């Protein structure tokens, strides 16, 4: 058990220039190993933005439309079933009244959840996925997800869940490649993201930041419970949470989005597709479901939060700012109007996201002329 400053790092780019870059604290408290710019982090749900960009690259090739039924491409999602609850909490299982559409995966409106205890869908998903990192590849895991009835009718509510993991399986089917191979060929290699992948290589291990559990009194203890999925023999490539990256690598990806889909002559997406991604797609009911405290004033687009109402969130950023965050506290902000990107990395549970991220955003915008 250690007390002390577990590390973090931040890069801010504005109009193609690095205007702030800092690495603070330790990647390993016991060894007193400092955080630096090539430290490798588990970026968890910041993987989702990469997955959605990859899927939109295939959308631009005309391989699917956002309104297409998912079951046309992944047959295991044909004829989904959904749990319904009456006023007394009595549960029944009925055929879904509408198909899951591909846009529902992007938007988290599919009825697919994460594992948990909140409802029967969450409980069954948890039971199915407890073995996933050890025994399943991406397609097998998604077939397990498909066997669980939905939490609500597709397209009616918003619920954070494994929709982007399903999107990874769709990418595999449409591209004919393993998900990780597609990302390497189409995104990581063209952008020079040499340290971004689903598995840790032997030559990278000494650069992997330690994950810390932080107790209420500030005591830090290493957490390795979640690391089996990064080992070389793991077959699961999670579109929702699986990537490792550095702040330098992910800043390149961030700049692509801030620049409207292009970086140093390499175009990943068109400007119009980035605009579509960063447009709110939720209706009034779904916006009420998207009620996390740090998301006041935001809607949700194709895999990213989107700032709609700065006043509602006490937010000094630009309307249209978008991005996402990771479970251990990593953070992405893209502001196309200002050609601004912020990438912040840490490895801490709980992450204190509602405290740290709004303050970081406020400070960066407060420094702009």
N, C-alpha and C positions, 0 to 999 in steps of 0.2 A: 504494500500500500504506500502510495506516494502523495505528497502534497506539492503543488507547484504548477507552473504554467505549461499545461499541455499545449502543443503548438497549433498555429494557424498561419495561413498565408492569403494574400489578396493581390490581385492584379486588376487595375482599372485602365482601360484603353479608350481614347477619345480621338475620333477622326484618324484612326490608323496609328496613333502614337501611344506608347505606354506612358501614362502620366502619373501612375503610382504603382509601385510594386514592393511588397514587403513580406518577409518571412520571419515569424516571431515564435519563440518558445521551442519546445522539444518535440521531436518525433518519437523519442523513447526517453522517458524520464529517468529510468534506472541507469541507462548507459550514458545519460546526458548527451544524446545525439540530437543535434539541432535540426529543426525544420529548415529545408532549403528549397530552391526552386525546382529541383528534380525529385523531390519527395513524392512517393506514389500514395494515392488515397483511394479508398473505397467510396465511389461517388453515389452509390445506391440510386435513388430515384432521379438523379440528374442523367442517368442512363436513358430515361424515358424520352428526353428531348432528342437524343441521338436516334433512338428507335423511330420516333415520329418523322424526323427528317429523312431517314432511310426509306420509310414507307412512302413518303411524299415524292421521293425521287422516282419510285415505280409508278405512282399516280401520274407524274409528268410524262411517263412513257406510254400512258394510255392502257396500262395493264389492268386497271379496275377504276370504278367510279366510287365516290364516297357514299353514295346512296345505294350501292349494290348490297344485296343480302350476303352476309358473311358465309352462309351455308353453301353458296355457289362456288366457293373456293376452298373452304374447309368443311367437308360433308358432315363431320361430327357435330357441327352447329346447326344443321337442318332440324326443323321441328323442335325448337327448344321448349322446355317446360319452365313454369314459374310458380313460386310459392305465393299463395294469397292468404291473408289473415282477415278474419271477421272482427267485429267490434269486441268480441270476447277473447281474442287472441287465438282462436281455433284456426289451425293451419290446414289448407287444402292444396293439392297439386293439380294444376291445370295446364293445358297447352297455351303457350304464349300467343297473344293476340296479334303480334307482329314479329317479323324476323329481326334478329340483330343485324344492323347495317354496319358496314365497315366504318362509317363515321362515328358510330357509337363506341367503337374501340378507342379511337382518338380522344373522344370527348368524355370518356368514363361514364357513359349513359347506357351501357350494355346490360346492366343487371348482374354482371360478374363482379365478385367482391374479392377482398383479401380474406385469409383465414382469420377467425376471431370467435367471439362469443355473442355477438350482437343479434344474430338471427340464424336460422337453420342453414342458409346458404354459406354463411361464414364458418359455421361449425363443420360442415361437410368439406368445404374447401381446405380448412386447416388440416383435417384428417388426411385428405388426398395428397397435400403438398408436404407433409412432414418428412416424407421419404424422397422428395423430388431431387434434392441436391446430391444424393448419394446414388440413386438408381435410374434417373430419367434423363433423357435428352430433351431438347426443346419441344419437339413434336409430341413426344410421349406425355410430357407434363401438360401440354395444352389439351390433349385428348382427355386427361384426367379432369381438367378444369371443365371441359365440355360436358362431362357426365354429371355435373352438379346442377340442379335446378337453379334458375335465376332468382335474385332477390326481389326483382320488380319487372314490370313489362319493359322491354327494350325501348329506349328513347323517351321514357317518361320522367326519370329521376336522375340525379347525379350521385355517384358513389365511387370513391377511390377504391381501386382494386387491381386485378391482374389483367386488365384489358390490353395493356401494352405488351405483356408477355404473349398474349394471343396474336398481337400485331407482328411480333417477331416470327411466329410460325407462319403467318401469312406471307411475310417477306421471303421465307425459305421456299414456300410453294411457288410463289410468283417468279422468283429469281433462279430457282433450281440450285441454290447454293446454301451451305450452312450459314446461319445468321452472322456468326463472327467473321466468316470469310467474306461475306458481302460487305460488312462494315469496313473490313481491312482494305478491300479492293476499291471501294467506291468513296470512302470518306477518310479513313485514317492515313492510308498511304498517300493519296493526293495532297492532303493537308500537312503531311510530315508529322503526324501524331504517333511517334514511334513507341511511346510508353503507354498507349491506351489499348486495353485488351480485356478479355474475360478471365485470363489465367495469369498467375505470377510466374515469371521465368526465374531460373536459379540466379541469373546475373542481376536480377532486380530485387531480390529478397531483402538485401540490406538497406534498400531505399523505401520499403513499405512502412508507412507510418503505423505506429501502434494505436489500436483502438482503445479508448478508455471509458470505463463507467465512472461517472462522477457522482459521489454521494452528496447529501445535503450539506455536509460540513466541508466540502471541497476536496475530500480525499479521492485520489485517482487509483483505480485498479484496472489492469489490462483485461481486455475482453477479446477472446479468440473463439467464442462460441459460434460465430457466424462465418468463419473463414474457410470451411471445407469446400465451399463452392468455387474458391479461387485456385484450387490445387490442379496440377496438370491432368489428373485422371477424371476430373469432373466433366460430364458431358452437357450439363445444363448451361445454356447461354440465355440468361434472363433479360428480356427486353425491358423489364420494369425496374431492374435493380442490380444488374450483374457486373457492370464495368469497373475497372480500375483505370485511373488516369492521373496525370500531373497537372499542376496549375498552368504550366506552359502549354501543354497539349490542349487542354480544354479551353484555354483562352483563344487559341487559333479557331476552334470550332465556334466559340462565341462571336468572334469577329466576322466570321462568314455570315452569321445571321444579322449582325449589326450593319453589315455592308449590303444587305439585300441578297444574300446567297452566294457571294463571291469573295475570294481572298487571293491576292497576288496572281491574278490571271486564272485561277482555278474556280470554276463555277460549280456549286453543288446543287443549288436550287435556283429557280427563277425568282426575280423580285416579286412577281405577282403571287407566287405560291407561298413565299414567306409572309406576305400580307394576309393571305387566307389563313395561314397557321396562326397568326397573331391577331385574329378577329374573334371576338366573343361569339360562341356558338350556342350558348345556353339560353333556354327560355326562362320565364319568371320563376316557375317552380324549381327548376334546376339551379338557378342562382340562389334561391333560398337554401337549397341543400348544400351549396358550396359556401359554408358558413364558418370556416376556420378563422380565428381571431385575426391572424396576420394577413388574411385575404380580404379585409374590409375594403370596398371600393373596386375589387377585381372581379372580372368574369373569367371564363375559361375557354380557350380556343382548341386547336388541334394538338393537345398535349402540353399546353403551357397556360399559366395564369396570364391575364391581359388586363391592364389598368384601364378602367372605365370612368371612375369617379374619384379623382384625387381628394376632394373634400371629404368624402365618406370615410376615407382611411387616414386623414391627416397626413397626406402623402405629397411631398414636394417634387415628385417625378412627373414625367410626361404622360399624357393620355396615349395609350398604345404600347407603353413599356410592357415587356413580357419576359418570361423565364420560368424557372422552377427551382427546387431545392432537394437535397438528399437527407436521408434519415439521420446521418451523423453530423449534419450541420453545413454541408457544402451548399453553395448558393450561386445561382446564375441570374443576372439581370441584363436584358438587351433593350436598348432604347434606339430604335431606328432614326427617330427625328434628330437626335443629338449625335448619331453614330457612336454611341457609347456602349461599352460592355463592362460588367463587373463579374469577376469570378473569385469566389472565396472558398477556401478549403479548411476543414478541420475534421477531427475524428473523435467525437465526444457523444456519449449517450447518458442522459438525454441531451439533445443538441442545443436546447435553449433557442431554437429558431425564432419563436415569436418575440424574443427580447433582442437578439443580435441582429437579425437581418433588417428589420425596419430602421434600426439605428445606423447600420452601415450605409443603407440607401440614403438616409437623411444627410449623413455627413458628406457623401460623394456629391449629391446634388447641391448641398449647401456650399461646396467649394467651387461650383461652376460660375463663370462670369455671365 
